Amino acid sequence: MTVCKLTPVLLEALPDGDERKVLVALAVKRETTVPLTWIAEQLRMGTSSTVSRETTTLMKTLSKDRKKTKLYAAILSKAV
């Protein structure tokens, strides 16, 4: 995975709620129908409840943070 420069090794080392993981998780959650458990496994985020909690929190703050909004847009453009 090259989005946000996340490699499998780096994913393993980062905390479950790392901002980059959460941004990717949000994009996957919004743009696909894969289960949250799958997202949690692929991004090494722990459980589906972690994905749900972290993405919900991010959605509430995304419009107020230009840096996160730009990074989220970049993730979406790479996913197409």
Buried (B, 14 or more C-beta within 10 A) or exposed (E): EEBBEBEEEBBEEBEBBBBBBBBBBBBBBEEEEEEBEEBBBBBBBBEBEBBBBBBEEBBEEBEEEEEBBEBBEBBBEEEE
